[in-house]
Amino acid sequence: MPNSPRIFRSCKKTLSVLACAGLLFACAESGQQQAASAAASGPTLAEVLDAQPEEVKARYRYRHPQETLSFFGIQPGMTVVEALPGGGWYSKVLLNYLGAQGHLVGVNYATDMWPNFGFADEAFLQRMATWTTDWPAQAEAWRDANSAPVSAFVFGELPPQQKGTADAVLLIRALHNLARFEGDFLDEAITTSYDVLKPGGILGVVQHEARADMPDAWANGSNGYLKRTFVIARMEAAGFQFVGESSVNQNDLDRPTEQDFVWRLPPSLRTSKDDAALKAQLQAVGESNRMTLKFKKPA
């Protein structure tokens, strides 16, 4: 056969390249399987929730963390941004559920938003100025070797290296204050949430919901409530796609008047601390009626 040595060498080289490609594919697939296996070896969400203290479990009937996180599609190994993590009610669940392959990122209000709050004295403002290092240090006490690592930033100040890195952003009872103050705080927070997400990433919203027949001026966030149509419109204007909603956090007993605000209800009970009868009445209502909305950043 003419040129057979050359053909043989060419075929041998091609087979070698194909073999290497096959080996690389097998290694990549093995790595993915190992990551999936590592995530699968951690505790289930139900197990994490069952391990929480009794005072935390007492609020499951109102906050429905199993159903809420499942609806948003939160899984072990994800990078999840949690708005206003505070004392860690959700953080302590997420840290153990996401596992060592995951990452929990706390995000707080913009630094220049805090002076709008009447309680924000100089000492408080100084604490907020160092929150991005203080909160991760606090969260270390909630972790163990199998928990997700933590970091933090504030709305409007997303570190460039974190753009497009998150699988999900959770805005749980976080939007009303962003909407109530003059300025672009809400738009800034929504834009930051969009920027931190990967294409196809999920934005999960749980928010005190105003009835559709309540005045818009009352439902502007200052009383804690926002309208579903308002939230959806603002998210879609920022580029998010509305995926769907869940009724899991609805409470039909919460029917405020124009003289009411959300903090009259548990756990705050601000209007009934010295009125046992009113307190009992509001405790029977339970925590607020909440919309649970799922959005997606286009792929």
N, C-alpha and C positions, 0 to 999 in steps of 0.2 A: 504494500500500500504506500503510495507516494506520501512523503513527509510524515510518516507514522510516528517517529520519535517526537516530532514537534507537537503533533496532535495529542500524544500520550501525556507529554508534559503539561499541555494546556488543560487537558481533562483532569489531571492530577491536581493542578493548582485550583481549578474550579471546585473540585470535590473538597479540597482543604478549606477553601473559603466557606463553602456551605456547611462543612462540619463545624467550623468556628462559630458561624452564625447560629447554628443549632445549639451549640454549647452555651452561647451568650443568652439565647432565648430561654433555655432550660434554667440557667442561673437566675435570670430575672423572674421567671415564673416561680422558681423555688423561693426567692426572696419575698415575693408577694404572698405565697402560701405561708411562709414563716411569720410574716407580719399579721396575716389573718389569723393564724393559729395563736399568736401571742395575744391578739385582741380577744379571741374566743376563749382563751384560758382565764381571763379575768372574771370578776363577778358580773352577774346579770344586773340590769337596772333594778329589778325587783329585789335582789339580794342587797344591793347598796341601800335602797330605800328602807328595807327592813332593819338594817343595822343602825339607822339614825336614832337619836334620843327620842324619848316619848313625847317631849314637848314639841319636837319637830313633826313627829307623826300625827300629832293632834290637829295639825293644819292641812293634812293631806285631803281631808274632806272638802276643803275650800280651794286648795291650790292644784290638786290632781297632778302631781309631778310625773307619775308614770305615764298617764295618758298624754300630758302636754309634751313631754320630751319625745315620746314615741311619735306623736303627730308631726313634730318638726323633723323627725328622722335622725335624731342624735344617736351616734354610734361610737363604740370604743375606737380609739385611735384618731378621732377627729381633732381638728383645731377649732375651738369654739370661743367666740367673743361674748362675754356676758356683761351687759350694761348694768352699772350701779350694783356691783356685787356686795357692797356693804359688809355686814357681819357674816356673810357666807351661807345663807340659808340654802340657796341653790348651788353655790360654789362647792360646798362640802360633798354634795351628791355628785356633781360633775367631775370633780378631781378624781374620785375613786372609780367612777364609771368610765371616763375617757381612758384611764390607765396610763402607764408610763410611755406608751407610744403616742398618746394624745398631747394636747396643749390647751390650757385654759388661760384666756387673756381677759383681764378685767379692763373695762373702759368706764370712765367717769365723765361728769359734765365738764365742759370747757372751763378753764380757770376763771375767765372773765364773766361767767354766768353766776358764780356763787354770791357776789355782792348783792344780787337781786333778792336774796332770801333775808328776811328780817332777823333771823337768828344768827346770821353769819358775822360774828364779831372778828376782831383782828386775829385773835388766837386761832379761831376756826379757819380763817383764810390762810394763815401760815401753814396749818396742817394740810390743807388741800393743795398747797403749793408743792408739797413733797409726796403727794399721794401715790404717784407712779412708782416710787421706791418703797414707800411705807406699806402699801397694801400687799404687794407680793411677799414682803417680809412677814406680815401678819398671816398670810395664807400658808406659809411654810409650816406653821403649827398644825395645820389641818391635813398635811400630806404625810405619806410614808413612801417607801421605796417603790411601791407599785402605783403611785398616784401620778397624775399628769403634772408636768412642770408648769410654772405660772409666770406671767409677765403682765404689764399694764401700760396703758396710754390714756390720753383724754381726747374727747371729741374735738376735731379740728386740728389735731397734732399727731396724726398717724405717722409713725416712723416709715420712711420710704421702703425699707427692707421688708416691711410687713404687708405691703400692698399685694393684694391677690393671693393671700396665704390662708385665709380662713375658710372652713367648710360651712360654718353657720355663725350667725349673729343672733343673740337673744335679747330682745328689748321687752323685758318683763316688768310691767307697771313703771315704765321709764319715760313715756312720751308726754304726759300731761304737763310736767314742769318745763319741758323743752318748748311746748307750744304756748304756754301762758305768758311768758315774758317777751317784751319787745326786743327785736333783734332777729338775727338769722340762726338762732340756736337750734331750732328744729331742722332746718334745711342742712345746716352744718353736720348735725348728727346723722341724718339720713345719708348724706353724701359720703361721710366717713365710713358708714356701714357698708355702702356700696363698694367703696374703694378697697376695703380690707378683704372682701369676699373673693374667692376664686370664681371664675365663670361657672355658672350652674349652682353656686352656693346659695344657701337658704337663709332668709331673714324671718325669724319667728317673733311675733308680736302678741303679748298678752296685755290688755289695757282695760281699765275701768271704762265701761261703755255707757254712754248716755242714750236714752231712748230717742228715736227719730223725731218725736213730737216736742222734745224739749227745745227751748230757744238756743240758737247758735251762740249768742253772747254768754249764756250760762255754761254751755258745753265747750268752752275755749281752753280748758285745762286748769283754770284757776280753782275750780271746785273738785278737781281730780278726774273729771270725766271728759271723754272725747267721743265724737260720733264715728261710727264705723265708716260711713261714706267719706268723712274727712280724712281718716287714716289711709284708706285705700287710695284716695285721690293723690295724697302727698307722696305715697310710695311709688305709685305709677308715674307721677310726674318726674321722679328722680331716675326712672328707668327700670324699676323692678316690675316683674310680672306677678300678678296675683294668682296664686296656685289654688287656694281654697281656705276653708275655715272649719273650725270645730266648735261644737256647743258645750264642750266639756266643762268650761269655766263660767257658764251662764248661771245666773241666780235670779229667777223671776221675782223673788221676794224683795229684791232691792229696787225700790221705786221712789227715788228722791224727788222732792219738790224743788222749786227754785230757791227756797230758803236753806236747802241742805247742801252739805259737801260730803265727799266720800269718807273723810276721817271721823265721821260720826259713828261709823261701823267698826266692828272688830278688825284688827286688833287694837286700833287707836282709841276708840270710844271717847273722843274728846269732849263731847257734849253731855256725857252722862256719868262722869266720874263721881259726882255727889248725888246722883239720882238713881236709886236702886231699881225703881220700876222702869224708868226709861232704859237703863242699861240692860235689863232683862229683855225688854222689847227689841232692842237693837241686836242683842246677842242671838235672839231667835231668828232675826233676818239673816245673820251670818255675814261673811265677807262679801265684797261688792260683786255686782254683775260685770263679767269681763268678756270682751271679745277675744278670740284666739285665732289669729290670722297668719297664714303662711305665704310668703313671697319668695321669688327666685330671681337671682341675677342672671340675665340671659347668658347662655353658653356661647 
